């Protein structure tokens, strides 16, 4: 009885905080929960005249196109491998940048922080043109520089698929490290400085401090962000894979992901049910992966698990 | 602050009362795209048009003008979610797609009762071509239905430079020349010698295939086509045809000789922009009466149109931008009356196509339309895709075109080679998995091959292997079966 009262009191005391959370919750509800019944479209032959519920059932036939051909292997492989590479590389880089930034003086730190955040705020279409300015065959920066300096033959970047795994990983890091490192930086700055002072007194080197104090303290944040990324491992950054390679056909074997495949295949057909099926498939697999990853984390490190 | 709130509330109340006051007159909403989105003068034109429909039909008219860039998505969402759209154009959405998805309403009965003017205006053969399963769901507009394929548009200043006497070779229309491809090859070689730093040809990726090979892309895709559309209904694989191989070889040669930009695969400028910028000397396009003026307007260069292939009305040409009624409309009769008016009333048609006289356009002394005083392309408040409008033949001729352009257009349509499959549409929902895979293979290879960036024979073989692996055989069979069934109903052998 007493305990219940305490909970109630806590809730009443926290009303202002609940109110603050309200807009976010409403947004979440409208944006993420209200469309959930629409998932049923993935199993229907949608007809506008009959409406969502009146349209005939289609069983699993809307899903078959995702697995119908040898492309299924390529797009799934591309999606997963790129995302794994992004998760690992972007996380390592973000942490490194966050640690470096945390060692800097305030004013200059703010400056650097803003500058590396900038790419995150640029739209993918504009990024694609920045990349094009470097890689254009006739007038690109790289080809022209190489020609002037080494008299090298120009490379048709948009027709040579072997370079693109590196280009995409590089662009992705350039675009997202600035944003991710802010989260790590915010966590870093919240650490109790006395750990570091004690370590200094004991004569620990900077490297030892990073390895033995910073990284272990960062672990919950790393695990949380990584798990969120794992949940989206079947999605791909559409702008990165569609706009940045300029939709060049020659690059499809290394740039086609589930999202671009669905987009290209359904762009003209405009089949709502099949797009819904693709989205359904991506979400379910992502959901399972998050649950699985969380299970693993809980097994090894109970405190860091999300739930 | 408080006063402001009260003022807003009052305003809302007044607004809601006025809308109640007009509620007894039904409203028809008409949706169509433009390249540039909602024009500044939309409200003004809408008010003028609505005044006409209110007076003549007792119907209010509203316009929903969308940017073509987002048109497809917005329309799909609006139609799927039951928003108030009564009349819409199927451009980009696909006519048969709109019918299969249940977006478009059957029109036969409405046409008979309220659309007499439309039936008298449009060529009955074209209305027949719009029938799907015995019903008409959409109506074509009065425009160039046929298309002249393979027109090399070359700027005259470069022709003069190589001393090519184009003036004496011009056709009766004074803007084009019929010639063989060999002559083009010859001209290109000379142009390249004369201006080695400029590209001879600025290709247009989207239309390249259609302008280099003569075929009918029945069902609106390239997977199974008619290679001899005027005489045979046999579906075959375009990419195994001799014509396709030859076209690719020609472009491969041209590409090797440096006629085409190495950036052509990723270039997002239009060919005309590149010509305007002085980067290139010619482009490949489709032609029709008035092509020269269009090209001149876009590239700013005087050009000659070299016609290397015939004029063709393909199976999907009639239905490619049909006017349709939303199947969920609650004012079907009124919507049909409005369409009927737009097909038959010169005043309404002109207003819709060109805006207000004296404000948006004026009539010159010799009877052409041109920009009103103080208005030009950069500051005009109202413009539309004139060819999209139901009946541009009623609206007068824009300055720079021949006076009889609409008669020329009709003759152009009538004289064209017509596909036997005219009006055939293909519901590919049963082979959608194959279609998705085929489209991805097509996109992977087509631009490299058709623009000559890869050695054609091996690349085409590779593409065909992948197409067959993606189910081309099954897709073509499904198409052939649908075509046979369609032909049997229409009584075509």
Interface residues (C-beta under 8 A of the other chain):
Chain A: X45 X46 X47 X48 X49 X50 X51 X64 X65 X68 X69 X70 X71 X132 X136 X137 X138 X139 X154 X156 X158 X159 X246 X247 X248 X249 X250 X252 X253 X256 X261 X262 X264 X265 X266 X268 X269 X270 X271 X272 X274
Chain B: X72 X76 X79 X80 X82 X93 X94 X97 X101 X102 X103 X220 X221 X261 X262 X263 X265 X266 X268 X327 X328 X428 X429 X432 X433 X434 X435 X436 X437 X439 X440 X441 X443 X444 X445 X446 X447 X448 X453 X469 X470 X471
